[in-house]
Amino acid sequence: MRTIDLRPGEDSIRLGQLLKLVDAVPTGAQVKDVLLSGAVTVNGEPEERRGRQLRSGDVVAIDGTEDIRIG
């Protein structure tokens, strides 16, 4: 499992930002397509909102193969 630490002073990151940060999508414009395909889950539940706020302890899975924990 990969861990992504939040920036100092921040308590959350948006799902769309995270997907770009970990190179799960090449451009921000493709985030919506990836989310609508059902490839992304947050804490085991499918998520389609790119603006979803992720906080420390949340786990994001992409295509069921890569798990990312928010630290």
Number of C-alpha atoms within 10 A of each C-alpha: 10 13 13 14 14 15 10 6 6 9 12 17 18 14 22 23 16 20 22 15 12 12 10 16 17 12 10 13 10 14 21 14 13 19 20 14 12 14 16 23 18 19 14 12 11 16 18 21 15 18 11 15 15 19 17 15 12 15 19 25 19 17 14 11 9 12 17 19 19 19 16
